[in-house]
């Protein structure tokens, strides 16, 4: 990849906590007021990979919210996600990023065919690339989790889907998948960082293959599930039978409010459950609860109780608690994914980037959930770019 090539990162949900933290982080890295802590691509193993530099990345995006990015960042600084000194150092740059955020798609406010909405979203991405003379734009969905998407026949066939999109009387795609469709039509690689449907629909994967575009997902792995993918293989390797694995997530902020809806929470719960079942290789009683605790603000706490059985049937347990700022854990991964997908696209790769399963709870195109194996696959693959 030529050193002068500039890459756009187009964020769906560009004024949310994760996107705002990613914007603050990128500006802070450029200004030299923070190091690369939390950024996987800053590790020595990636030193020889042709990744875009921090100065080569340009941010923009879609959102249905209109709170200025500077105000959102100020709120996050007050919440403790990053320091006020960092906020002060990047404050002026946030206005430039905010100027590149366009109105997103909302089914309640859109009138007419979904094809028209998709054309507008696509035009926004293309205009962004033209304004900044970008070699490519990587689209990353970091918007609020959607309720599970009911299956429609049109989701399985691209021609049928596009015909249905042109019908003003129908809405066949959820917001995340309409954004994915618009991204692919704009010639952009796509990353699904949420458990929403996004690019998982067969018709959209068909479109990505047709356009020769890479994609990755789903559902960023930042806290509790990250620990599970490290710990679960330990039990299997030591022949310790896990009898149950119960978890409780307590969170506030926008995520807490969104996931307070049981229907919406199901997307997250299903994503987490699939990973644990794959890791343990058998069905295990694994109740999981997500509770909205507004007082926690941007902090997320996860508590897990693991009951297991060892030699002579001895019953034992492991308990752990993970407390952190989910936005601060997720934001550097957004930058990592954009850099790695950029390198993959520049190298001519297309389809599901299974090696990026390292970053996800529910990796597309891969049933490998063990963190050590995912890490090895990622580093080996990156070395070929």
Secondary structure, 3 states (H helix, E strand, C coil): CCCCCCEEEEEECCCCHHHHHHHHHHHHHHHCCCCCCCCHHHCHHHCCCCCCCHHHEEEEEEECCCCCHHHHHHHHHHHCCCCHHHHHHHHHHHHHHHCCEEECCCCCCCCCCHHHHHHHHHHHHHHHHHHCCCCEEEEEECCCCCCCCCCCHHHHCHHHHHHHHCCCCCCCCCHHHHHHHHHHHCCCCEEECCCCCHHHCHHHHHHHHHHCCEEEECCECCCHHHHHHHHHHHHHHCCCEEEEEEEEEEECHHHHHHHCCHHHHHHHHHHHHHHHHHHHCCCCECCEEEEECHHHCCEEEEEEEEEEECHHHCEEEEEEEEEEEHHHHHHHHHHHHHHHHHHHHHCCCCEECHHHHHHECCCCCCCCCCHHHHHHHHHHHHCCC
